[in-house]
Amino acid sequence: MCVIAVCEERKLYREEIELGWDQNPHGAGIGWVEDGRTVYIKGIMDIEELIEIYERINIIPHIVHFRYASMGIPVNPKLTHPFIVSKSSPIRLKYKGVKPIIFHNGTINKWREFYKLYIRSKGINIREDSLSDTRVMAMIWAEKGKEAFNLLNPGRVALMYPSGEIERYGNWSEKDGIYLSNNQLI
């Protein structure tokens, strides 16, 4: 199971990063806001690379996602989080733009059916190895907004907007200024 750390008052300690990685070794991503734009780096597949990148980010707030791939979804740098909230949610390992970004912890049952109903039916076809429940959610969220949370029942979600606003959905825990999508780092 993935874990999201919404770091509102401090950065993660090295021990928290190591614990998050040890329990979720399928990649990581980090998102923040800079100059009125959402920014992310994802597809980080090595803990030492994650630590090196993370040490250079000195912006609060920011969000870190440690991925544990859902059953049937490949371990692939492209499928680490976050995803761009847009109609096609293009896969980019680095992004700086005006769209919100979305992080997810949980599983969306029947996400392939949602893909067929809301995305594919509009003529958007995406390669199977580039699809995940979270990417599909990002595309649906672009159309339906917050209604997507109730429609998909995804577990826990964090959105970051270019304004710097962060929205959290689902049940979260708080630990010393960091909101966690589950208790893996507590």
C-alpha positions as CSV (number, residue, x, y, z in Angstrom):
1,M,0.0,0.0,0.0
2,C,1.3,3.4,-1.0
3,V,1.8,6.3,1.4
4,I,1.5,10.0,0.8
5,A,3.2,12.6,3.1
6,V,1.7,16.1,2.8
7,C,4.5,18.1,4.4
8,E,2.9,21.4,5.5
9,E,5.3,22.4,8.3
10,R,8.5,20.5,7.9
11,K,10.4,18.1,5.6
12,L,10.5,14.4,6.1
13,Y,13.4,13.1,8.2
14,R,15.8,10.7,6.5
15,E,14.5,7.9,8.7
16,E,10.9,8.6,7.5
17,I,12.1,8.5,3.9
18,E,13.8,5.2,4.4
19,L,10.8,3.7,6.2
20,G,8.5,4.9,3.4
21,W,10.8,3.5,0.8
22,D,11.3,0.1,2.5
23,Q,7.5,-0.4,2.7
24,N,6.8,1.0,-0.8
25,P,9.8,0.2,-3.1
26,H,8.1,0.7,-6.4
27,G,9.1,4.3,-6.9
28,A,8.5,7.8,-5.6
29,G,7.5,11.3,-6.6
30,I,7.6,14.7,-5.1
31,G,5.4,17.7,-5.9
32,W,5.5,21.4,-4.8
33,V,4.6,24.9,-6.1
34,E,7.1,27.3,-7.5
35,D,6.4,30.7,-9.0
36,G,2.6,30.0,-9.2
37,R,3.1,26.7,-11.0
38,T,2.8,23.1,-9.8
39,V,6.1,21.2,-10.1
40,Y,7.0,17.6,-9.8
41,I,9.7,15.0,-10.2
42,K,8.6,11.4,-10.3
43,G,9.8,8.1,-11.6
44,I,12.5,8.0,-8.9
45,M,13.3,4.3,-8.6
46,D,16.3,4.3,-6.3
47,I,16.3,5.4,-2.6
48,E,19.7,7.2,-2.8
49,E,18.4,9.2,-5.8
50,L,15.3,10.0,-3.9
51,I,17.3,11.3,-0.9
52,E,19.6,13.3,-3.1
53,I,16.7,15.0,-4.9
54,Y,14.7,15.5,-1.7
55,E,17.6,17.2,0.0
56,R,17.6,19.9,-2.8
57,I,13.9,20.7,-2.3
58,N,13.5,23.4,0.3
59,I,10.0,24.4,-0.3
60,I,7.2,24.0,2.2
61,P,4.6,22.8,1.6
62,H,5.3,19.8,-0.6
63,I,4.0,16.3,-1.1
64,V,5.9,13.0,-1.3
65,H,4.5,9.8,-2.6
66,F,6.0,6.3,-2.0
67,R,4.4,3.8,-4.4
68,Y,3.5,0.2,-3.9
69,A,2.0,-1.0,-7.2
70,S,-1.6,-2.2,-7.1
71,M,-2.1,-5.8,-8.2
72,G,-2.2,-6.0,-12.0
73,I,-0.6,-2.6,-12.5
74,P,3.1,-2.7,-13.5
75,V,6.1,-1.3,-11.6
76,N,7.0,1.4,-14.0
77,P,8.6,4.8,-13.5
78,K,5.9,6.4,-15.6
79,L,3.2,5.2,-13.2
80,T,4.7,6.7,-10.0
81,H,2.8,9.7,-8.6
82,P,1.8,12.5,-9.0
83,F,-0.3,12.8,-12.2
84,I,-1.4,15.9,-14.0
85,V,-5.1,16.6,-13.6
86,S,-6.2,17.0,-17.3
87,K,-8.3,15.2,-19.9
88,S,-5.3,13.1,-21.1
89,S,-3.0,13.3,-18.0
90,P,0.2,13.1,-20.1
91,I,3.0,11.1,-18.7
92,R,6.0,13.2,-17.8
93,L,8.7,12.4,-15.3
94,K,9.2,16.1,-14.7
95,Y,6.5,18.8,-14.9
96,K,6.1,22.5,-14.3
97,G,2.8,24.0,-15.3
98,V,-0.6,25.4,-14.4
99,K,-2.6,22.2,-13.9
100,P,-3.2,20.7,-10.5
101,I,-1.4,17.5,-9.6
102,I,-2.9,14.5,-7.9
103,F,-1.5,11.8,-5.5
104,H,-3.4,8.7,-4.5
105,N,-3.2,6.0,-1.8
106,G,-5.6,3.2,-2.3
107,T,-7.2,1.1,-5.0
108,I,-10.0,2.0,-7.3
109,N,-12.0,-1.1,-8.0
110,K,-13.2,-1.5,-11.6
111,W,-10.9,1.3,-12.8
112,R,-10.7,-0.2,-16.2
113,E,-14.5,0.1,-16.6
114,F,-14.3,3.7,-15.5
115,Y,-11.5,4.2,-18.2
116,K,-13.8,2.7,-20.9
117,L,-16.8,4.8,-19.8
118,Y,-15.2,8.2,-19.2
119,I,-12.0,8.3,-21.2
120,R,-12.0,5.7,-24.1
121,S,-15.6,6.5,-25.0
122,K,-14.4,10.1,-25.8
123,G,-11.8,8.7,-28.3
124,I,-8.8,8.9,-26.0
125,N,-6.9,5.6,-26.2
126,I,-3.9,5.1,-24.0
127,R,-1.4,2.2,-24.1
128,E,-2.2,-0.4,-21.5
129,D,1.3,-0.2,-20.0
130,S,0.7,3.6,-19.4
131,L,-2.5,3.1,-17.5
132,S,-3.2,2.9,-13.8
133,D,-6.1,3.6,-11.5
134,T,-4.6,6.9,-10.5
135,R,-3.9,8.1,-14.0
136,V,-7.5,7.3,-14.9
137,M,-8.7,9.1,-11.7
138,A,-6.6,12.2,-12.8
139,M,-8.4,12.3,-16.2
140,I,-11.9,11.8,-14.6
141,W,-11.1,14.4,-11.9
142,A,-10.3,16.9,-14.7
143,E,-13.9,16.5,-16.0
144,K,-15.9,15.8,-12.8
145,G,-13.9,17.7,-10.1
146,K,-14.5,16.7,-6.5
147,E,-17.4,14.6,-7.6
148,A,-14.8,12.1,-8.8
149,F,-13.9,11.2,-5.2
150,N,-17.4,9.9,-4.5
151,L,-17.7,8.3,-7.9
152,L,-14.5,6.3,-7.7
153,N,-14.2,5.7,-3.9
154,P,-10.4,5.8,-4.2
155,G,-9.3,5.8,-0.6
156,R,-7.0,8.8,0.1
157,V,-6.2,11.6,-2.4
158,A,-4.2,14.8,-2.2
159,L,-4.4,17.5,-4.8
160,M,-2.0,20.4,-5.1
161,Y,-3.0,23.5,-7.0
162,P,-0.7,26.2,-8.6
163,S,-2.0,28.6,-5.9
164,G,-0.3,26.4,-3.3
165,E,-3.6,25.1,-1.9
166,I,-3.6,21.5,-1.0
167,E,-6.8,19.5,-0.7
168,R,-6.9,16.1,1.1
169,Y,-9.7,13.6,0.7
170,G,-10.3,10.5,2.8
171,N,-9.0,9.7,6.3
172,W,-5.5,11.1,7.2
173,S,-3.3,11.0,10.3
174,E,-1.2,14.0,11.4
175,K,2.4,13.6,12.7
176,D,4.3,16.8,13.7
177,G,3.1,19.0,10.8
178,I,2.9,16.2,8.2
179,Y,-0.4,14.6,7.1
180,L,0.0,10.9,6.3
181,S,-2.4,8.8,4.1
182,N,-1.8,5.9,6.4
183,N,0.3,5.1,9.5
184,Q,3.4,3.6,7.8
185,L,5.6,6.5,8.9
186,I,4.3,6.8,12.4
